[in-house]
């Protein structure tokens, strides 16, 4: 666990070389399992753009946070998924990650 002065960082665990060598994966499951920490994160992220009418989230972790943020803001949620994973009209955009595209 982190030794930062930011108390939320104590809920984020570094996992070196996952999913492959050279990647430092940051495990957020401790944040998700602690209702107070999760609420603090969701409320802080909801304040980033108070005037937005929709929140978009990239699948996996993005779904967890974006859907909770949308509920907190009282607005809509748009899932961003891999090609072929949504049945209705979609838009496509390719983006890069530290371990793939």
C-alpha positions in Angstrom: 0.0 0.0 0.0 1.0 3.6 -0.6 2.5 5.6 2.2 1.3 8.9 0.7 -0.2 11.6 2.8 -3.4 11.3 0.7 -5.6 8.9 2.8 -7.4 7.6 -0.3 -4.1 6.3 -1.7 -3.9 3.9 1.2 -6.7 2.0 -0.5 -4.8 1.6 -3.8 -2.5 -1.4 -4.0 0.4 -1.4 -6.5 0.9 -4.7 -8.3 4.2 -4.7 -10.3 4.5 -6.5 -13.6 0.8 -7.1 -14.1 -0.6 -8.0 -16.6 2.9 -8.2 -18.1 6.4 -7.1 -17.2 7.0 -3.4 -16.9 3.3 -2.5 -16.1 2.5 -1.2 -12.6 -1.2 -2.2 -12.1 -3.0 -0.2 -9.5 -5.6 -2.4 -7.8 -8.7 -0.3 -6.8 -10.7 -3.1 -5.3 -10.0 -1.9 -1.7 -11.6 1.5 -2.7 -14.6 -0.4 -4.0 -15.0 -2.5 -0.9 -14.9 0.5 1.5 -18.2 2.4 1.2 -16.7 5.6 2.7 -13.7 5.6 0.4 -15.8 4.8 -2.6 -18.3 7.6 -1.8 -15.5 10.1 -1.4 -14.0 9.2 -4.8 -17.5 9.2 -6.6 -18.4 12.6 -5.0 -15.0 14.1 -6.0 -15.3 12.9 -9.6 -18.9 14.1 -9.8 -17.7 17.6 -9.0 -15.1 17.7 -11.9 -17.8 18.9 -14.4 -20.9 19.8 -12.4 -22.8 21.0 -15.5 -22.5 17.7 -17.6 -25.7 15.9 -18.5 -24.1 12.5 -19.2 -21.1 10.5 -17.9 -19.2 8.1 -20.2 -17.2 5.2 -18.9 -14.8 2.9 -20.5 -15.6 -0.8 -19.8 -14.4 -2.5 -16.6 -13.3 0.1 -14.0 -14.9 2.9 -16.0 -18.3 1.3 -15.8 -18.1 1.1 -12.0 -17.2 4.7 -11.5 -19.1 6.4 -14.3 -22.4 4.7 -13.5 -22.0 5.7 -9.8 -21.1 9.2 -10.8 -24.1 9.4 -13.1 -26.4 8.4 -10.2 -24.8 10.9 -7.9 -25.2 13.7 -10.5 -28.7 12.6 -11.5 -27.7 12.3 -15.2 -27.3 9.6 -17.9 -24.5 7.0 -18.3 -23.0 6.0 -21.7 -20.9 2.8 -21.8 -17.8 2.8 -23.9 -17.1 -0.8 -25.1 -15.0 -2.8 -27.5 -16.3 -3.2 -31.0 -19.2 -5.7 -31.3 -20.1 -5.6 -27.6 -23.2 -3.3 -28.0 -26.2 -4.2 -30.1 -27.5 -0.7 -31.1 -26.1 2.2 -33.1 -22.5 2.9 -32.1 -19.5 5.1 -32.9 -16.0 3.9 -33.2 -12.7 5.4 -32.0 -9.4 3.6 -31.5 -7.2 4.4 -28.5 -4.0 3.2 -27.0 -3.2 1.7 -23.6 0.2 1.1 -22.0 -0.1 -2.5 -23.0 -2.1 -2.5 -26.2 -4.6 -0.7 -28.6 
